[in-house]
Amino acid sequence: MGLIETVCGLAVGLLIILTLKFLIELPFKIIWNSLIGAVILFLVNLTGFIVIKITFVHALIVGVFGVPGLIGLAIYLNFIK
């Protein structure tokens, strides 16, 4: 085999490994962000100022977008909907 075939093989192998790593980590990242979002929603609900039902979608929105997601969700659920 020549040098070009070896380099291409290594590049393709590395690309496959990185793709598999991404596909394996993605569900765990979604679950982790949802758990963090649920905890934040629980803490917000303890204050009593606003009440947001804790669902997977709400927790995911807050977990992914953070404080802006929490504010947007609160405005949507309490004032628009």
Secondary structure, 3 states (H helix, E strand, C coil): CCHHHHHHHHHHHHHHHHHHHHHHHHHHHHHHHHHHHHHHHHHHHHHCCCCCCCCHHHHHHHHHHCHHHHHHHHHHHHHHC
